[in-house]
Every structure is written in C-alpha cells, then in structure tokens.
Amino acid sequence: ADFVDIREDAVAFAIGNKGYITTGLLGAYYQRQLYEYDPLTNAWTQKADNLDIYKARGTAFTIGTKAYVGTGLTARATLKKDLWEYNSVTNLWTQKADFGGSSRQYSTGFSIGNKGYISCGADSTGYKKDVWEYDPQTNIWTQKADFGGDARAYAISFTIGTKAYVGTGAGSSKTFNDIWEYNPATNTWTQKAELPSKMARVTGFAINDKGYILHGKTLWQYIPY
C-alpha cells in the first residue's frame, strides 16, 4: 500500500514487525505525524503525533520496543539537537536528553544492542564526523571515536550483529562510496569493501546477517563474513 502522502526528508524506522514514517516535508510544509505500516494487513495507521515541532531531515534508531527520533531542521530554518522517545506499546512520546553533539541535519542513526548512536550530518559550521552513543537506561550521551571516513551528510547506516556499517553520502563537494565498520567493543572503525560507484542520497538497511543499499532502482547486497 502507498504511503499516505508524498513526502521527502522524512524519518523511517522499524520496531518488531512494523514499519514507521514520521516528520519530513509535504511540498513546502513540515510535518510531525507518525504512521505505522503493518505488512500482514498491508495497511497504514496513524499513531500519536511526534511531540516535537514540525521538522525534517532528522534521524532515528530503535532499541527494543522504542524508537528515538532526533536532530533535524524546523520550518523556521532552525537546526535541532533534541531527542524524542516513541514507545510503541503505549503509543506515547517522551522527550529525552538532547543529542550530545551540535544541532544538525542529515545525520545518521543506528543501534547496537541496547545503545543508540548518531553520527555525521551538517551543522552551521559544516560537515561532521563525530560519533555519540546514547544509553537509554541512564539517559546520557557519550562521545565515541570519530567516524573513520571524511566528514559528511546523507550517510547511510545499518547494523549486523554487534557491529554497525556507515558510509556513502556527500561532503565538501565530494560524493562517497566508502563503507566503514564500527566495533563498539573496541571503539574502532575499520574500512570495508567500497561500493562500485559513489552515492549521495541512498537508503541502507539490514536483513538477518546481510546489509543492503538501495540506489535508485539498483540494490546492492553486502556480506560482512
């Protein structure tokens, strides 16, 4: 089933066997509605509105039955660093501690185990490569080792097992095709096999033990082992 409207720069995430889309731009208008997709019924259902102000270009990660949505750009052209927790069981939003880095847009978010991470993006000074870890138990952000590649926005990320993979995107008049593996146990980044072409705005996700990057109509599969 088609999504409920035509939208760009939205945030998407999955919790269990459901998919979600929130925020973004509908034409020139910023949004904050949240919609849930159930693949068993092939239907979209509107859920509780994101309590943040209307914005786009944010990011998200999920931990258990909760999603965390943060950063982005508001309709007043203000960069944000706030973080909001969505509880899919209670259908409630709760504001959490602000992101530990600078206010920014086009960052990337991922989770490993019971921790969430936000990296890259662009703030008022330029492109970024800092990495911040969020612990939902303590509601505290901790800075980790910088992303291994160049600073950038529009990067993709996905998690396989206990490691995350971040890459592609654009920054400082460059477009990238590199992929980097993050190991939280050692807090280190390792460069992995490059994509065959440079890609700025793409989508990345993981299914079981493989990663996927969708570029236009072309789908690439990454096998880490």
Disulfide bonds with the S-S distance in Angstrom:
none
